[in-house]
Amino acid sequence: MLQHFSYKRLFENNQLPGWSISFFYKQTRYTGEYEADGTIKWIGDVPTDEETVKKMIHELMLFHVYD
């Protein structure tokens, strides 16, 4: 489960999509950039079970950003 998930726009212009994301997973902090097509560019470490984490991130982004 992701903890302390946060996101913010990369650009002030709302026409340009892209979000900076950060969260804790298994007591490790991860950061990345979430693009409009769902691509995640990790900044620093990549979670060992990356596909599971990506699914959780996509669900959160759909709920918070695209709802």
DOTOR-522644 format. One record per residue: residue number from 1; residue in three letters; x, y, z of N, C-alpha, C, CB in turn. Coordinates in nm, 3 decimals, decimal comma. Each point is the difference from the previous one (the first is absolute). Glycine has a CB too. Layout:
N
+-----+---------+---------+---------+---------+---------+---------+---------+---------+---------+---------+---------+---------+---------+
| num | residuo |     n.u |     n.v |     n.w |    ca.u |    ca.v |    ca.w |     c.u |     c.v |     c.w |    cb.u |    cb.v |    cb.w |
+-----+---------+---------+---------+---------+---------+---------+---------+---------+---------+---------+---------+---------+---------+
| NUM |     ala |       X |       Y |       Z |       X |       Y |       Z |       X |       Y |       Z |       X |       Y |       Z |
...
+-----+---------+---------+---------+---------+---------+---------+---------+---------+---------+---------+---------+---------+---------+
***
This chain:
67
+-----+---------+---------+---------+---------+---------+---------+---------+---------+---------+---------+---------+---------+---------+
| num | residuo |     n.u |     n.v |     n.w |    ca.u |    ca.v |    ca.w |     c.u |     c.v |     c.w |    cb.u |    cb.v |    cb.w |
+-----+---------+---------+---------+---------+---------+---------+---------+---------+---------+---------+---------+---------+---------+
|   1 |     met |   0,084 |  -0,118 |   0,000 |  -0,084 |   0,118 |   0,000 |   0,089 |   0,125 |   0,000 |  -0,185 |  -0,125 |   0,123 |
|   2 |     leu |   0,145 |   0,222 |  -0,201 |   0,074 |   0,126 |  -0,006 |  -0,043 |   0,088 |   0,117 |   0,018 |  -0,014 |  -0,253 |
|   3 |     gln |   0,077 |   0,082 |   0,312 |  -0,030 |   0,091 |   0,110 |   0,049 |   0,140 |  -0,034 |   0,014 |  -0,189 |   0,165 |
|   4 |     his |  -0,085 |   0,287 |  -0,114 |   0,036 |   0,142 |  -0,017 |   0,016 |   0,036 |  -0,148 |   0,115 |  -0,004 |   0,224 |
|   5 |     phe |  -0,207 |  -0,044 |  -0,306 |   0,003 |   0,029 |  -0,144 |  -0,032 |   0,147 |  -0,023 |  -0,067 |  -0,238 |  -0,054 |
|   6 |     ser |   0,151 |   0,306 |  -0,023 |  -0,029 |   0,139 |  -0,035 |   0,037 |   0,024 |  -0,146 |   0,041 |   0,074 |   0,238 |
|   7 |     tyr |  -0,107 |   0,024 |  -0,297 |   0,026 |   0,035 |  -0,139 |  -0,018 |   0,150 |  -0,017 |  -0,076 |  -0,228 |  -0,080 |
|   8 |     lys |   0,144 |   0,283 |  -0,019 |  -0,020 |   0,140 |  -0,036 |   0,035 |   0,017 |  -0,147 |   0,051 |   0,079 |   0,237 |
|   9 |     arg |  -0,110 |   0,019 |  -0,298 |   0,024 |   0,026 |  -0,143 |   0,145 |   0,038 |  -0,025 |  -0,239 |   0,072 |  -0,026 |
|  10 |     leu |   0,291 |  -0,119 |  -0,087 |   0,136 |   0,037 |  -0,038 |   0,004 |   0,139 |  -0,061 |   0,052 |  -0,241 |  -0,038 |
|  11 |     phe |  -0,164 |   0,283 |  -0,022 |  -0,005 |   0,128 |  -0,070 |  -0,116 |   0,084 |   0,053 |   0,102 |  -0,105 |  -0,205 |
|  12 |     glu |  -0,082 |   0,234 |   0,212 |  -0,106 |   0,089 |   0,046 |  -0,114 |   0,006 |  -0,101 |   0,169 |   0,135 |   0,126 |
|  13 |     asn |  -0,136 |  -0,150 |  -0,253 |  -0,100 |   0,002 |  -0,106 |  -0,079 |  -0,132 |   0,006 |   0,145 |   0,152 |  -0,146 |
|  14 |     asn |  -0,272 |  -0,145 |   0,182 |  -0,081 |  -0,121 |   0,013 |  -0,020 |  -0,074 |  -0,132 |  -0,115 |   0,109 |   0,190 |
|  15 |     gln |   0,149 |  -0,047 |  -0,301 |  -0,012 |  -0,064 |  -0,130 |   0,107 |  -0,108 |  -0,018 |  -0,097 |   0,213 |  -0,094 |
|  16 |     leu |   0,211 |  -0,199 |   0,163 |   0,109 |  -0,096 |  -0,011 |  -0,012 |  -0,105 |   0,109 |   0,149 |   0,177 |  -0,101 |
|  17 |     pro |  -0,169 |  -0,303 |   0,064 |  -0,014 |  -0,104 |   0,102 |   0,135 |  -0,046 |   0,055 |  -0,210 |  -0,073 |  -0,113 |
|  18 |     gly |   0,207 |   0,020 |   0,230 |   0,119 |  -0,053 |   0,064 |  -0,002 |   0,033 |   0,148 |   0,130 |   0,022 |  -0,213 |
|  19 |     trp |  -0,096 |  -0,120 |   0,295 |  -0,005 |   0,018 |   0,145 |   0,124 |  -0,058 |   0,065 |  -0,249 |  -0,007 |  -0,007 |
|  20 |     ser |   0,294 |   0,072 |   0,110 |   0,107 |  -0,051 |   0,084 |  -0,069 |  -0,083 |   0,109 |   0,159 |   0,199 |  -0,048 |
|  21 |     ile |  -0,111 |  -0,321 |   0,071 |  -0,061 |  -0,086 |   0,101 |   0,105 |  -0,042 |   0,102 |  -0,170 |  -0,081 |  -0,167 |
|  22 |     ser |   0,125 |   0,057 |   0,288 |   0,088 |  -0,055 |   0,103 |  -0,085 |  -0,080 |   0,097 |   0,165 |   0,193 |  -0,023 |
|  23 |     phe |  -0,103 |  -0,294 |   0,083 |  -0,071 |  -0,088 |   0,092 |   0,101 |  -0,090 |   0,071 |  -0,208 |   0,005 |  -0,145 |
|  24 |     phe |   0,160 |  -0,072 |   0,249 |   0,079 |  -0,101 |   0,070 |  -0,060 |  -0,136 |  -0,032 |   0,063 |   0,162 |   0,186 |
|  25 |     tyr |   0,024 |  -0,259 |  -0,211 |  -0,042 |  -0,137 |  -0,025 |   0,102 |  -0,092 |   0,065 |  -0,115 |   0,063 |  -0,219 |
|  26 |     lys |   0,067 |  -0,147 |   0,310 |   0,087 |  -0,089 |   0,076 |   0,114 |   0,077 |   0,067 |  -0,056 |  -0,186 |  -0,158 |
|  27 |     gln |   0,018 |   0,295 |   0,223 |   0,090 |   0,086 |   0,078 |   0,110 |   0,067 |  -0,082 |  -0,046 |  -0,148 |   0,190 |
|  28 |     thr |   0,027 |   0,159 |  -0,320 |   0,095 |   0,068 |  -0,088 |  -0,074 |   0,110 |  -0,075 |   0,142 |  -0,210 |  -0,024 |
|  29 |     arg |  -0,080 |   0,326 |   0,012 |  -0,061 |   0,113 |  -0,072 |   0,036 |  -0,009 |  -0,147 |   0,011 |   0,145 |   0,206 |
|  30 |     tyr |  -0,112 |  -0,126 |  -0,292 |   0,020 |  -0,002 |  -0,145 |  -0,056 |   0,129 |  -0,058 |  -0,012 |  -0,253 |  -0,006 |
|  31 |     thr |   0,074 |   0,300 |  -0,100 |  -0,048 |   0,118 |  -0,072 |   0,006 |  -0,029 |  -0,149 |   0,076 |   0,155 |   0,184 |
|  32 |     gly |  -0,159 |  -0,081 |  -0,257 |   0,000 |  -0,017 |  -0,144 |  -0,086 |   0,104 |  -0,067 |   0,038 |  -0,244 |   0,029 |
|  33 |     glu |  -0,048 |   0,232 |  -0,159 |  -0,087 |   0,088 |  -0,079 |  -0,102 |  -0,087 |  -0,071 |   0,185 |   0,172 |  -0,032 |
|  34 |     tyr |  -0,311 |  -0,135 |   0,050 |  -0,111 |  -0,072 |  -0,061 |  -0,045 |   0,080 |  -0,121 |  -0,073 |  -0,101 |   0,222 |
|  35 |     glu |   0,080 |   0,040 |  -0,339 |  -0,038 |   0,070 |  -0,124 |  -0,144 |  -0,031 |  -0,037 |   0,238 |  -0,009 |  -0,078 |
|  36 |     ala |  -0,295 |   0,088 |  -0,010 |  -0,141 |  -0,011 |  -0,038 |  -0,036 |  -0,137 |  -0,057 |   0,001 |   0,244 |  -0,043 |
|  37 |     asp |   0,093 |  -0,311 |  -0,020 |  -0,028 |  -0,132 |  -0,057 |   0,018 |  -0,112 |   0,102 |   0,072 |   0,086 |  -0,221 |
|  38 |     gly |  -0,043 |  -0,052 |   0,347 |   0,015 |  -0,099 |   0,105 |   0,142 |  -0,048 |   0,020 |  -0,228 |  -0,067 |  -0,048 |
|  39 |     thr |   0,320 |   0,118 |  -0,032 |   0,140 |  -0,037 |   0,015 |   0,055 |   0,062 |   0,128 |   0,027 |  -0,016 |  -0,252 |
|  40 |     ile |   0,054 |  -0,062 |   0,322 |   0,064 |   0,050 |   0,122 |   0,150 |   0,000 |  -0,022 |  -0,189 |  -0,085 |   0,147 |
|  41 |     lys |   0,250 |   0,201 |  -0,129 |   0,146 |   0,012 |  -0,006 |   0,049 |   0,011 |   0,144 |  -0,003 |   0,113 |  -0,231 |
|  42 |     trp |   0,071 |  -0,215 |   0,276 |   0,047 |  -0,002 |   0,138 |   0,118 |   0,093 |   0,017 |  -0,080 |  -0,235 |   0,025 |
|  43 |     ile |   0,083 |   0,303 |   0,088 |   0,113 |   0,085 |   0,037 |   0,066 |  -0,070 |   0,118 |  -0,110 |   0,219 |  -0,082 |
|  44 |     gly |   0,224 |  -0,276 |   0,057 |   0,067 |  -0,077 |   0,106 |  -0,036 |  -0,147 |  -0,007 |   0,000 |   0,202 |   0,145 |
|  45 |     asp |  -0,023 |  -0,261 |  -0,029 |  -0,026 |  -0,143 |   0,009 |  -0,132 |  -0,039 |  -0,066 |   0,130 |  -0,004 |   0,211 |
|  46 |     val |  -0,132 |  -0,120 |  -0,262 |  -0,120 |  -0,059 |  -0,060 |  -0,046 |  -0,112 |   0,094 |   0,073 |   0,059 |  -0,241 |
|  47 |     pro |  -0,203 |  -0,064 |   0,272 |  -0,048 |  -0,108 |   0,087 |   0,029 |  -0,138 |  -0,059 |  -0,180 |   0,152 |   0,084 |
|  48 |     thr |   0,211 |  -0,249 |   0,001 |   0,032 |  -0,134 |  -0,049 |  -0,120 |  -0,065 |  -0,069 |   0,168 |  -0,023 |   0,184 |
|  49 |     asp |  -0,289 |   0,046 |  -0,133 |  -0,121 |  -0,051 |  -0,065 |  -0,070 |   0,116 |  -0,072 |  -0,026 |  -0,184 |   0,177 |
|  50 |     glu |   0,095 |   0,237 |  -0,275 |  -0,041 |   0,121 |  -0,071 |  -0,140 |  -0,009 |  -0,060 |   0,239 |   0,039 |  -0,049 |
|  51 |     glu |  -0,274 |  -0,151 |  -0,010 |  -0,132 |  -0,011 |  -0,065 |  -0,113 |   0,012 |   0,101 |   0,102 |  -0,145 |  -0,176 |
|  52 |     thr |  -0,087 |   0,086 |   0,292 |  -0,101 |   0,010 |   0,106 |  -0,015 |   0,145 |   0,044 |   0,052 |  -0,234 |   0,077 |
|  53 |     val |   0,060 |   0,303 |  -0,058 |  -0,001 |   0,140 |   0,043 |  -0,064 |   0,088 |  -0,108 |   0,208 |  -0,039 |   0,139 |
|  54 |     lys |  -0,176 |   0,013 |  -0,265 |  -0,059 |   0,079 |  -0,110 |  -0,151 |  -0,012 |   0,001 |   0,207 |  -0,034 |  -0,137 |
|  55 |     lys |  -0,260 |  -0,085 |   0,159 |  -0,146 |  -0,018 |   0,004 |  -0,063 |   0,083 |   0,110 |   0,028 |  -0,231 |  -0,091 |
|  56 |     met |   0,037 |   0,233 |   0,209 |  -0,053 |   0,079 |   0,111 |   0,005 |   0,149 |  -0,032 |   0,075 |  -0,177 |   0,161 |
|  57 |     ile |   0,033 |   0,221 |  -0,226 |   0,013 |   0,142 |  -0,036 |  -0,106 |   0,038 |  -0,103 |   0,247 |  -0,009 |   0,046 |
|  58 |     his |  -0,269 |  -0,075 |  -0,147 |  -0,101 |   0,028 |  -0,102 |  -0,138 |   0,015 |   0,065 |   0,137 |  -0,127 |  -0,172 |
|  59 |     glu |  -0,170 |   0,040 |   0,265 |  -0,129 |   0,009 |   0,068 |  -0,014 |   0,131 |   0,077 |  -0,005 |  -0,251 |   0,018 |
|  60 |     leu |   0,111 |   0,289 |   0,053 |  -0,005 |   0,126 |   0,076 |  -0,011 |   0,120 |  -0,092 |   0,135 |  -0,108 |   0,179 |
|  61 |     met |  -0,060 |   0,108 |  -0,288 |  -0,005 |   0,113 |  -0,093 |  -0,138 |   0,010 |  -0,066 |   0,248 |  -0,023 |  -0,041 |
|  62 |     leu |  -0,307 |  -0,091 |   0,006 |  -0,134 |   0,003 |  -0,058 |  -0,100 |   0,059 |   0,099 |   0,055 |  -0,200 |  -0,141 |
|  63 |     phe |  -0,042 |   0,166 |   0,267 |  -0,090 |   0,049 |   0,102 |   0,019 |   0,149 |   0,027 |   0,000 |  -0,227 |   0,100 |
|  64 |     his |   0,124 |   0,271 |  -0,088 |   0,029 |   0,138 |   0,040 |   0,006 |   0,100 |  -0,115 |   0,124 |  -0,097 |   0,189 |
|  65 |     val |  -0,072 |   0,057 |  -0,302 |   0,024 |   0,095 |  -0,110 |  -0,107 |  -0,007 |  -0,107 |   0,242 |  -0,018 |   0,045 |
|  66 |     tyr |  -0,279 |  -0,101 |  -0,085 |  -0,089 |  -0,014 |  -0,114 |  -0,146 |  -0,013 |   0,038 |   0,186 |  -0,105 |  -0,118 |
|  67 |     asp |  -0,219 |   0,106 |   0,245 |  -0,138 |  -0,015 |   0,043 |  -0,076 |   0,130 |  -0,014 |   0,068 |  -0,179 |   0,157 |
+-----+---------+---------+---------+---------+---------+---------+---------+---------+---------+---------+---------+---------+---------+
***
